[in-house]
Amino acid sequence: MKKRRISEGDLIAVTTTTETIQGRMLPSPSENYLSLKLDSGYNLNIKKSEIKEIKVIQKTSKTIIEEEYVKTEKNLPYISILHTGGTVA
């Protein structure tokens, strides 16, 4: 596979030995795999040895998110929310 100028967050189409898959590039758990975030919300790891072609559909845009100040009320109790994520969450 040739080296490509793709970055995390880029929308790409990956053609493997069996199919073409489209998704956003994610950080990979291993240098032997390419990770994609699919439109369904699931993540997919593809062996780099099975990739025939990668096309960049859309480069990611770098946006700056401003932090919002959250006003607290001293007379209300402090609570914590534990969010574990997952498919249903």
N, C-alpha and C positions, 0 to 999 in steps of 0.2 A: 504494500500500500504506500502510495506517495505521501509525503508530508503535505498537509493542507493548512491554510490559515483559517482555522475555525476556532471559535472561542466558546466558553461556557455561556449558555443562553441563546446561541445562534439556532435558528430554525433550519434544520438540515434534512435532506433525503438520503438515506443510506441504502444502497443496493448491495445485497448479499448474494451468496450463491443460490439462494432459493426465493427471495422476495425483495421488495422495496418498502422501507419503513420510514415514516416521517415523524420528527419530534424535535424537541429542544435538547441541545447537548448539556449534559450534567457532568460534574466531576466524577471520574471513574474510580472504582475501588481498587483497580489493578491496571498496570500499564498494558496488559494484554486484552483489555476490554474497552469498548466505547459505550457510554451510558446515555440513554435518551429518556426524556419525559414525554410520554405519549399524550395525545389529546384526552384520552380517557382518564388521565391522572396517574396511571400506572407508570413505573419505571421499567426500563428494559436494558439489559446488558448484552452487547453483541461482541462475539470474539472478533478481534481485529483481523485474524487470519482468514475469516470468512467474508470480509468486506471487499467488494469489487470496485465500488465507486461511492464517493460522497459529494453531494451537491449542496451548496449553501443557498437556501431559499431566501432567507432574510437574516441580516446581521442584527445582533441585539443592540438596543440603544442603551446608552449609559444614562440613567436618570438619577437625580439626587432627591432623596426623600427627606423632607424636613421633619424633625421631631416635633411632636405636639406636647404641650404642657398639659398635664392632667391635674385639675384642681381637686384637692382632697378636702373632705368635710371632717373636721376634728370630732364632731359629735356622733359620727357613724362608726360602727365596728370595722376593723381591718379584716379583709378576707383574702384568701389565696385560691387560685383556680389551677388545678392540675390537668393539663391537656396532654394525652399520650399520643395523639395523632392516629394514623391508620386510615384504612379505606372508608370506614363508616363515619369517622370523626369529621 
